[in-house]
Amino acid sequence: MLLAKLYTAQGAVPYWNENASAASDPLDLTTADELDGRLIRDADWNQLGRVEEVLLAPMDHWKIAYLSIAELRGNLRPEDRIPVPMGAFSRKTISPTWLLDVPEDFGLLTKTFEVGDWPQEIDRGWIEFSQEKYGRSALGGLVDLTHKDEEPLNTKNP
């Protein structure tokens, strides 16, 4: 408010939209703590794992780089994790469960790392998966399918 008065007193045009209201675009927020422990299911709706850590990319405007998935089904060691970018996940219901819509034998599920040995880049396979499956970037965020009647079509093979 004080800045607006200063602009007016100087006869300057404010750089912000004076008619915009903060209430016009409410934020839909969640905390990192709410992501911790979130159940992840596979294409057959079987439990695949749980979110263990949320990894941020400070050099990329603090975007979520990927989620570290633990408690993986299979013969993996308890300390093993898989790094999965947000754009690879979807949700089809209003439940907090997320879907990683891949088959059980999906190759990227075997590319694990140990806690503290964080991958420094997103695997090219996840980038291609997100683009093929949802037509968007792997860093694009969760794909919300709650209001869709069917899965998105592969845009390359209509």
C-alpha positions in Angstrom: 0.0 0.0 0.0 2.8 2.4 0.8 4.5 1.6 -2.5 1.3 2.4 -4.3 1.1 5.8 -2.6 4.7 6.6 -3.6 4.1 5.7 -7.2 0.9 7.9 -7.2 2.8 10.8 -5.6 5.5 10.6 -8.3 3.0 10.3 -11.1 4.4 7.0 -12.1 2.5 4.0 -13.3 2.8 0.9 -11.0 4.4 -2.1 -12.6 1.8 -4.4 -11.0 -1.8 -4.9 -11.9 -3.7 -2.6 -9.5 -7.0 -4.4 -10.3 -5.7 -7.9 -9.5 -6.7 -9.4 -6.2 -4.7 -11.8 -4.3 -7.9 -13.8 -3.7 -8.5 -14.3 -7.4 -5.8 -17.0 -7.7 -5.9 -19.0 -4.5 -2.9 -21.3 -4.0 -3.5 -25.1 -3.7 -0.7 -26.0 -1.3 0.8 -29.1 0.2 3.8 -29.5 2.5 6.9 -31.6 1.9 5.9 -33.5 5.1 2.6 -34.4 3.5 4.6 -36.0 0.6 6.8 -38.0 2.9 5.4 -41.5 3.2 2.9 -41.0 0.4 1.9 -44.4 -1.1 2.9 -45.0 -4.7 1.1 -47.7 -6.8 1.9 -49.3 -10.1 -0.2 -49.8 -13.2 -2.0 -52.8 -11.6 -2.7 -50.7 -8.5 -0.3 -52.8 -6.4 1.9 -51.0 -3.9 5.2 -50.1 -5.5 6.7 -48.0 -2.7 6.5 -44.9 -0.6 8.0 -41.4 -1.0 11.0 -41.2 1.3 12.6 -37.8 0.4 11.7 -34.8 -1.7 14.8 -33.5 -3.6 14.8 -29.8 -4.6 16.9 -28.2 -7.3 18.1 -24.8 -5.9 19.7 -23.8 -9.2 16.4 -24.3 -11.0 14.2 -22.0 -8.9 13.9 -24.6 -6.1 11.7 -26.8 -8.2 11.2 -30.4 -7.1 13.9 -32.3 -9.0 12.6 -35.7 -8.1 11.1 -37.8 -5.3 13.1 -40.6 -3.7 10.9 -43.8 -3.6 11.7 -46.3 -0.9 10.1 -49.5 0.5 10.3 -50.9 -3.0 8.6 -54.1 -3.8 10.9 -56.9 -4.9 14.4 -58.1 -3.9 15.9 -54.7 -3.4 17.8 -53.8 -0.2 16.0 -51.6 2.3 18.5 -48.7 1.7 17.8 -48.7 -2.1 15.8 -45.9 -3.6 14.7 -44.9 -7.1 14.6 -41.3 -8.2 11.4 -40.4 -10.0 10.6 -36.9 -11.3 7.2 -35.4 -10.5 6.0 -35.5 -14.1 6.1 -39.3 -14.1 3.4 -39.5 -11.4 -0.4 -39.2 -11.8 -3.4 -39.4 -9.6 -6.7 -40.8 -10.8 -8.7 -40.5 -7.5 -9.0 -37.9 -4.8 -7.1 -40.1 -2.4 -3.5 -39.2 -1.5 -2.2 -42.2 -3.3 -0.2 -41.5 -6.5 0.1 -43.7 -9.5 3.4 -44.5 -11.3 1.7 -46.0 -14.3 4.4 -48.5 -15.3 4.4 -52.3 -15.5 6.0 -54.3 -12.7 9.0 -55.2 -14.9 9.7 -51.6 -16.0 13.5 -51.2 -16.4 13.8 -47.8 -14.7 12.5 -49.4 -11.4 15.8 -51.3 -11.2 18.0 -48.2 -11.4 18.5 -47.5 -7.7 20.8 -45.4 -5.6 21.6 -45.4 -1.9 20.7 -42.7 0.6 23.2 -39.8 0.3 24.4 -40.8 -3.2 21.8 -38.5 -4.8 21.6 -38.7 -8.6 22.7 -35.4 -10.1 20.4 -35.6 -13.2 17.1 -37.1 -14.2 17.5 -40.4 -16.1 16.7 -39.9 -19.8 14.2 -42.8 -19.6 12.0 -40.9 -17.1 12.1 -37.8 -19.4 11.0 -40.0 -22.4 8.3 -41.8 -20.3 6.7 -38.5 -19.2 6.7 -37.1 -22.7 5.3 -40.3 -24.3 2.7 -41.1 -21.6 1.4 -37.6 -20.8 2.9 -35.3 -23.4 4.7 -33.1 -20.9 8.0 -32.5 -19.2 9.2 -34.8 -16.5 9.7 -31.7 -14.4 6.1 -30.5 -15.1 4.5 -31.7 -11.9 1.9 -34.3 -11.0 -0.5 -35.3 -13.7 -4.1 -34.9 -12.4 -6.4 -37.4 -14.1 -9.2 -37.3 -11.5 -11.6 -35.6 -13.9 -10.7 -37.6 -17.0 -12.8 -40.6 -18.1 -9.8 -42.4 -19.6 -6.1 -42.3 -19.6 -4.4 -39.7 -21.9 -3.6 -41.0 -25.3 -0.1 -41.3 -26.6 0.1 -38.2 -28.8 2.5 -39.9 -31.3 0.2 -42.8 -32.0 -3.4 -41.5 -31.9 
